[in-house]
Amino acid sequence: MSVIHTLSHTAWESYPDQDAVTALETGKILFLPELQFQLESEEMPLISPRLSDQKAKNISLHIHTEELRGANGTDAEMTLLKNMLKRYAVQSTSFLSSLIPGYANALQTGRTSLRPVEITERKAPSYRKDDTRLHVDAFPANPNQGKRILRLFCNIHPEGKPRLWRVGAPFREVAGDFLPKVPRQFPGSGHVLKSLKITKSLRTPYDHIMLNIHDRMKKNQDYQNTAAYTEIAFPAPAAWIVYTDQVSHAALSGQHVLEQTFYLPVSAMQDENRSPLRILEKITGEKLSLY
């Protein structure tokens, strides 16, 4: 069974597509092989690893505060970077809102990032931060409390180098493998973490479970060696859209990719029973979050 659902868009103008919604929510990747992000001539020099501060794996922008992280360069280069990332954020938001109108009013825009460093040349400081290992997304410092993590990627490698992914088992299968090994969240720990500013918001039981699944997937070398997967090479230029909290994935190689993160309350989904939150609640028989 294919994990890809291909769309034929050639420009950042979309139209409602019910099949795309169903494919996305059932754990497929929406692949747009003819969609590219057009760089301005003065932006071309920005597509270089030299602008990375070598501390963060990404250069990222918070569009609402214009806070730029992970970048190192001249003031003029930083201004160009901000403008490029803001343009990508606006185009991504508009495209997704038109493609899935039911999401439009509920979409929350997260960070916009440029990933300038070749994955194979980056040494992860720990297994938890090693994205070459199969995992589902969960954020230790930024609990999402059950909201979906939806991402729109665009490969802009100037020499056409693909970004190579592995896509693993469906979320229900991942949950079946790892949920029984997750210890219960210590009562009150979410409030303690927030009060100590270890987390930016309350870590709910859902966040606790998802973070444990994320960490345990990456740590388990036997799982990494034996788990079934599909390998996908996303070419440049091309774009793809995926729920990274639902689709187990690993990024093996590639460089120069733009990415826009969105958060979506499960209530805005076509079928919220397909969300990790509702799947985990059904398995545990407990309410796990605020929604």
Secondary structure, DSSP 8 states (H G I E B T S, - for coil): --SEEE----SS-----HHHHHHHHTT-EEEETT------GGGGGGSSGGGB-SSSSSEEEETTTTEEESB-S-HHHHHHHHHHHHHHHHHHHHHHHHH-HHHHTT-EEEEEEEE-S-GGG---SSGGG-TTS-B----SSS--TT-EEEEEEEE--TT---EEEEE-S-HHHHHHHHGGG-----TTHHHHHHHTTSSSS---HHHHHHHHHHHHHHH-HHHHHH---EEEEE-SSEEEEEETTTS-EEEEE---EEEEEEEE-GGGSS-GGGSHHHHHHHHHTS--S--
